[in-house]
């Protein structure tokens, strides 16, 4: 076989009397308003940030993988491909570096405390592995000839991994809703909602028709996601966050052996993070 692939009313006196009453109330409230504004200015000097680290588990929709290799006159598609994750944290976790399992981190800033709105850089290291042993339907052109057949994905002839990451980046807007908080403010439970989009940075590794590519990282498309969950804060500064996320990723131009691969799939993700709240700037 030749070298192949990889691949968002009143009238009159009543009006006058109302205006007088309002004016008197306003004059009485001026000192309070002025003091409140001054306190707000002081509070604004402090910016509230957070950082978290955790791990995830994933489920993927089926996908079509389209491969083009002009040098070999190859243009074919593997249809309805099934893939799985590789958690890693369920396998001798304490014996591996923390970045080996499927991990995630979030770095965020509450830019509007009154409305509970924040901005977040959201990264998920998810592993996408085409399930071994499945019969894949292949159609298109192979070596210049029409092909319509099935291929068994099994090592050593066929494999397709984003094993060092399908790697979703999202720039998220975050909305927080307080559910309950104790008097001291040391314990708090919130609902969270997030939405955003960003680039994907996959690590492509595959073997097709016995030919393997050179495993590599690349910016390979984009993704968009929505996320919802709960956040439990204790001792004011430490928190535990559990969310469920739906993500859609579209990959294009993934470098394979003398060619490129395109594909798209959806992901259902469960994320558990441990984080810390911190402040920067002068406090009032």
N, C-alpha and C positions, 0 to 999 in steps of 0.2 A: 504494500500500500504506500502511495506517495505521502509526503509529509502533509499533515493536515492542520488541526485546529486547536483553539482554546477560547481557549477562547477566554392658614375678622364686630256809690250812688246816693246816690243821695243828692240833695239840692240845698242851696242857701246855707242856713245856719248849721245844719247837720254836717255839711262838708267842712265848714270852718272849724267846728268843734273837733272833728276827727283830726284835722291837720294840726291843731294845737296840741291835742293829746299825743299824737305821734311825735311831734317835735320835742315835747317834754320828755317822753320816753327815750328818744334818741340821745338828748343831752345827758340824761342820767346814765345811759349805757356807754357813752364815749370812753370813760376811763377803763371800763372793762374790756371794750373792743380794742383800745390801744394796747392794753397789757397783753391781751390774747395774741395780737399781731406780733408784738415784740417776742413773746414766747415762741411763736411759730417760726420767726426768723432765726431764733437761736436753735430751735430744733432742726431747721433746715440745714444747719451746718453739719449735721451728722447724717451720713449716708448708711443705709442698712443693706448689707450684703449677706449672701449665704453661699455655702459650698457643700456638696454632698458626693458621696461615693457609694456604689452598691453593685448589685448583680441582677441579671435578668434571665427569663426563660421565654422562648419564642415559638410561635406556630406560623407557618407560611402558607399562602395560597399556592396553587399550582401555577406554573409559568411555562412560557415558550422561550427557548433559547435559539436565537437566530445567528448563524455563523456565516461570515463571508471571508473567503480567501482567494482573492483575484489571481494570485500566482498559480494556483492549482485549478482555477475555474470551478471553485466550490462556492455554493450559495444554498445552504440548507437550514432547516429548522427542526429542532427536537420539540415536539408538542406535549403539552399537558404534563410537564415534568414535576415530580414530587420531590420536596426537599425537607430537611430537618435541621434542628439546631444542634449544637454540641456545648452544653452548659459548662462543663468543666468544674464548677463549684460543687458538684455532687460527686466528685472523684478525688479523694485524697486532697481536699482543699488546702489544708495547712502545709502540705508538702510542695506546693507550687507557688511561683511568684503571683502577686495579686492581679497582675495584668494578663495572666494566661486564660482564666475563665471568661465567660461572657460578662463583661463589666459595663458600667455606665457612670458618668459624672454629670453634675449640673453646677454651673456657676451663675448666680443671679443677683439682681439689684431691685429693691422695692422703690421705684421712682415716684410712686404716689401712695403714701401710707393711708391717706384718708379714704381713697377708693380701693385700696388693697390691690393695686396693679403693679406688676413687676415685669422685668425683662430677663430672659434666661438664655444662656448658651447650654445646649442640651446635646450630649453625645452618647450614643449607644454602640458598644462593640458587640455586634451580633454575628453569629456564625451561620452561614448558609451552605449546606452540604447536600448535593443531589444524592438522594437515597440509593444506596448500592443494591443491585439485584433486580431493579425494575426494568421492564421492557418499554423502551422509549420509541414512540412513533417518529420516524425521520422521513421528511419529504423535501424535495428541491432538486438541486443539481450537485452531483459529486463527480469530480474529474470530467466535467463537461457533459455528463450523461444524467438523464432524469432518474430520480430514485424515489421510491416509496416503499419503505421497509421498516422493520423494527430492530432496535439495537439494545442489547442488554448492557446496562451500566454496571460494570463490575471491574475491579482491578485485575490485571494490570492494563487492560485495553482502553477502558472508558471510565473517567471520573471528572467531576466538576465541583470545585470547592471555592467558596469565599470564606475559607476556614480561619484566616487571620483577620477576618472581618468583612461583613457586608457594610458595616460602619456608617451609621446614620448620624449626620449633624443636623440640628434644628435650631434656628433662632426664634425663640418662643416669646409670646406675650402670655403672662401668667395672671390669673384672677384668683384671689383668695377670699373665702367666706368663713368667718369665725363661727364655730358651732358652740363652743363652751370654753370658759377660762376661769380659773380660780381667782380669789381676791388679790392675792399677791402677784398674780401674773406669771407665776413660775411654771404653771401647767396650762396648756392650751391645745385645743383640737380644732383643726381647720379642714374645710373642703377645698380642693384645688382643681382648677381647670387650666389647661395649657393648649396652645395651638401655634404652629409655626412651620417653617420650611427651611431647607438648606441643601448643601451638597452631600453627596455620598463619596466615600473614599475607600473603595473596595481593595482587597488583596486577592488577586486572581491567580488561581492555580488549577490546572486541568491536564488531563490526558485524553486525547481523542485519536482513535485509530492507532493507538500505541505511541503517538507522538506527544511529548510533554512540552509545555511552555516554560518560560523562565518566570517563576512566581514574582509578583511585583505589586506595589501600591500605586494607585493613580486616582485622580479626580475623575469619576466615571459616571456623572449624571446628577440627579437631584432626588430629594424626597420631601414629603409633606406629612405632618402627623398631628393628631389630637390626643390629649392625655387627660385623665381624670383620676383623682384619688384622695387620700386623707393624709394629713400631716399632724403628728403628735409631738408637741414641743415640751420638753421638761428641763428644769433648771434654767429657763429663759433662753439659753443659748444652744442647747443640743436638741436635735429632733430626729424622728424616725418617719420616713415617708414611704407609703405604698401606693403605687399607681398602676393603672391599666392603660395601655397605649395602642392606638391603631395608626399604622404608618403605611404609606404607599411610596415605593421607590422605583424609579425608572433608570436603568443603566444603559449607557450607550458608548460605543467605541472602546470596549474593553479589549486590551491587546492580547491576542492569542497567537498561536504559531502562524506567522505569515498572514495575519488577518485580524478581524475584530469580531466581537460578540455583542449582541443587544438582548436585553430582557427586562421584564418588569414583574413585580409581585407585591402583594400586600402582606403585612406582618401584624399579628396580635402579640403584644408583649406585656409581660408582667414584670414590674420593677420594684425592688426593695432597696432603699438608700438610707444611710446614716449620715447626718449632716450637722453643720455648725452655723449659727448666726453670728455675725460680727459687724462692728461699726467702724467707719472711717471718718475722720474729720473732727472738729472741735465740738464738744458738747456744751449746752447752755449752762 
